[in-house]
Amino acid sequence: MERLDGSDWIDRENYRKKIVAPEGELEGEGTFMQVVEVPKGNHVPLHRHDTTEEVFYILQSGGRLVINGEELRPEEGDVIVCEPGDEHEVFNNSGQTFCILVFKINYEEDDTEWLE
């Protein structure tokens, strides 16, 4: 099992991510798993994917998701499915890091359309 020790993190403007099961380790083309951390006070802007399905498993609660205008406040252990075409964003107004394990299915490069 791989430890999440801070190496190989990819920093983005409002979040960071680390691939923990790269494509090829999981069954299915375009399928991989990553951990996404949204630090307190940050926001992942509204976006959508044309072909990618995302399954979110909440590792550490404290944030909220908005999917197609519906606000969700998931707790640790909750699972949320975001279908291709769903418009979604992530907010973290809590005092701790919001941490999500994300399974991507049918991922294609350049499949993210940022809407803000």
N, C-alpha and C positions, 0 to 999 in steps of 0.2 A: 504494500500500500504506500502511496506517495504522501509525504507530509507536505502540508501547506506552510512552508517556512519563510515565505517572502521572496524566494527566488522565482524568476520567470514570470513575475507579474507584469502585465501590460497596463500602463497607466493611460487613462483617458482624462478628458477635462474634468468630469464630475464623478467618475467611478474608476475602478480598476478591475481587471479580470485575469484569471489564470486557467489555462486549459489543464484539466486533470485527467481526461481520457480523450486523447486526440483521435481524429478520424482514422479508422482502421482498427482501433482497439475495440470499438463497439460495432455491432452488426448493423449494416445498412450504409449505403453511400451517403455522404454528407451528414453523418451522424457523429456528434461528439458531445462532451460534457465539460462545462467550465464553472468556476466559482466566480460570482460577481459580488463585489463589495461596494456599497454606496455609503460613503462617510456621512456622518451627521451633518445636516444642513445642505446636502447636495440633492440634485435633481437630474435624472437621465431624461433628456427631452423626448417629446412625442415623436414616435417613429412607427414604421411598419415594415414587414417583410412580405414579399410576394410569394415565395415558395417555402420559406422556413417556418416550421412549427416549433414552438418553444414550450417546454414543460418546466415550470418553476417549482422547486422544492425549497421551502423557506428554512434556512439553517439558523438564522437569528432574526427575530422579529424586530419591529420598531419602525418600519417604513410603511408605505402604502403604494399600491399599484392602481393605475387608472387604465382600464381596457375598454375601448369603445365607449368612453364617457362614464363607465360604471366604476365607482371607487371601491377598492377592496383594501381591507386592513388585515392582512394575513398574519397568523401566529406561527410560531416555530412548529415545523412538521406538516404544515398545510401544503397542498399541491394545487397549482393553477396551470391551466393549459391555455396557451395563446396561439390561436390558429393563424395560418397565413392570411394576410390582409387585415388582421386586427390592429387597430391603432392603439399603442400603449406607451406609457411613461411610468417612471418610478420616482417617488419622492421620499426623502428621509428628513423629517423634521424632529426626529427623536434625539436623545442624548447619546446614542450608541450607533455603531456601524450596522447597517442593514445588509444581511448576507444571504445570498440566494445561490443555490445549485441549479444551473440551467442546462437542460438537455436540449440540444438543437438537432432537429430531424429535417432532412432534405435541404440542408444548408447549401447555399451557393454564394460564392464571393460576390460582393457588390449588391447584395440582396436587401440591404437596409436603406430605406428612404426616410431621411430626417424631415419632419414636417414643421419644425419651428426653427 
